Amino acid sequence: EGNVRRPDVNVVLKAYAPELMAIEGVTAVAVGKLDSGEDCVRIYVVALTDELRAQLPATLEGWPVDVEESGEIRPLDD
């Protein structure tokens, strides 16, 4: 597993971001770090429901996916 070549996590994020952001309930995607220090693709969601979890990948091109509840994200007023 540790020797498997994966594309750069930033390249993977950029490639999948539009598709992930199109899923209802997804508020943001970013590169994150797991508690182990390994890079991951982090998906922020309003609320993690079973239906939403079923639509989200567990890994993307070998990178782990971490899902975090962010609540509703809205732009700040000026």
Summary of the structure (lengths in Angstrom):
residues: 78
radius of gyration: 13.2
end to end distance: 47.9
largest distance: 48.5
contacts: 178
relative contact order: 0.22
helix: 24%
strand: 31%
